[in-house]
Amino acid sequence: MTIYSETPIYDTLKDYLSKDPVRMHVPFHNGIPNNNIFPKELYNLDISEVSGYDIEGEDNPIFQSEKITADCFDVEHSFYLTGGASIGLAAGLIALNKHGKKVILARNVHKSVINGVILSGLEPIWLDVDFLSEWEIFSKINLAKLEELISASNDIAGCVIVSPTYEGVISDIKEVSNICHKKNIPLIVDEAHGGHLYFLELNEHDSMSFPGLTRESSFKNDNGNCLDSRFRGNDKMLQTSALRLGADLVIQSWHKSLGSFTQSGVLHLVNEQFFTYKDIKRSLDLISSTSPSFLLLLSLELTRKHLAVQAGFKPASTNIFNSLLTIAESLKKEMREIKNLEIFNSDDPFKIYLKSKNISGLDFAFELYKKYAIEIESANDTGLLMLIGQGFNNEIKNRIIKAIKEIIIRSRDVARNVSTAKSKPQINKFKSDPRRAFIQGFQNKTNCKYHSEITAPCPPGYAINVPGMNYESCD
Ligand SMILES: Cc1ncc(COP(=O)(O)O)c(C=O)c1O
């Protein structure tokens, strides 16, 4: 039986270091700091494929560690990513070449998916996503439009969607996957912002968003392992993680939503219906460094261990996310009582997107930082986004509430000079395929009728322009 807290990568490293070896190998620092900022211990952990890691095949400690993570998440394999979810998404697109020439892309896919289109040479078919103009954000996948697209095209290699979105909108993945699978189309879900969803117990608000879906019905793992115990006696709970709702590849940014180091993530191969382990491995190898950062690998492994011990594998009452959920709810409740402040009804309890008619999102964010040293996640003309991370506590909550109240009162008499309703970002017709257009960009043609660059300000990272897309003025 797999023990979810085991750490083959860390154990191999400990064993290596215990020998106090003479190091005649990279990295050049040999475990000795060249500054007094980073602690020496960090240099010791920053290793390369030394003895113990050089084992081929299934006994390799990295493979072993990934396998344990896969068991935890009840998937076929979990690939550790040291180039962020970005690399996982691009690799997913490359692997789709196996199935056809066209790929359905939700309009709000992240820039890295478009990088994947350029690398793979696939032809994008854009899936419209509802837009909430009063909030200036994309909403859920429109199921009717997805069905329409699928029945209008053939040779579709796959479908890529984002759920949750940056602001915490979760789509009906179960329905999306049903629609795709009816036509034998694999579904890739960019769950960069939703690694934590797998561990959460959702409330009434969520159950209204997903009628008919119960935790029981979507929960596959019935072998009595620790995952089950979280939900025992609570059959009203829902699952919104794509991992259990029919997606075939799920790419998560653990640094965004689970607490590992920046640039680390996981690509879950949920099943082998459309892709094999080898399909994904060779696609990742094509675009990854041959020297993965061991700090990032360790960070992923230790995060999984932490989740195994603290969050996922104990009765729900001891789930580490429970106290965070309670305090997040109480913050939102207090915010809702503030006059002239509106809180977006996000499906993700750890995302708070808000706006006030008294002040633009950008000015609001500026005030919060300048006067109160509160740095938020991002802002636009309309609103601002806050992430509740694992360090959040009552003291921070009170500081935020106080600051928001003061800013709103101070700004009530200042007229806003931004319009409130924003128009939906459009995708123009394509004059060339993205890969060809990107390559033509090297030739600096001034008479080009279409874009050769991706324009996708991050965050939120969805594209304004895509290579091959007409300039606005041309048809
Ligand atoms: C929706 C979405 N997908 C993918 C990514 C890429 O994730 P990473 O930073 O881990 O490469 C981001 C990053 O901002 C994102 O917002």
The ligand as a MOL file (V3000), in Angstrom:
LIG
                    3D

  0  0  0     0  0            999 V3000
M  V30 BEGIN CTAB
M  V30 COUNTS 16 16 0 0 0
M  V30 BEGIN ATOM
M  V30 1 C -4.9060 30.4630 -16.1240 0
M  V30 2 C -3.4190 30.2570 -16.0480 0
M  V30 3 N -2.8850 29.1640 -16.5970 0
M  V30 4 C -1.5670 28.9220 -16.5740 0
M  V30 5 C -0.6990 29.7950 -15.9590 0
M  V30 6 C 0.7770 29.4970 -15.9710 0
M  V30 7 O 1.1720 29.0350 -14.7190 0
M  V30 8 P 2.7090 29.0700 -14.2470 0
M  V30 9 O 2.9670 30.4320 -13.7200 0
M  V30 10 O 2.7700 28.0330 -13.1700 0
M  V30 11 O 3.5440 28.7300 -15.4020 0
M  V30 12 C -1.2020 30.9600 -15.3840 0
M  V30 13 C -0.2850 31.9240 -14.7750 0
M  V30 14 O -0.5410 33.0410 -14.5220 0
M  V30 15 C -2.5970 31.1960 -15.4200 0
M  V30 16 O -3.1380 32.3110 -14.8950 0
M  V30 END ATOM
M  V30 BEGIN BOND
M  V30 1 1 1 2
M  V30 2 1 2 3
M  V30 3 2 2 15
M  V30 4 2 3 4
M  V30 5 1 4 5
M  V30 6 1 5 6
M  V30 7 2 5 12
M  V30 8 1 6 7
M  V30 9 1 7 8
M  V30 10 2 8 9
M  V30 11 1 8 10
M  V30 12 1 8 11
M  V30 13 1 12 13
M  V30 14 1 12 15
M  V30 15 2 13 14
M  V30 16 1 15 16
M  V30 END BOND
M  V30 END CTAB
M  END
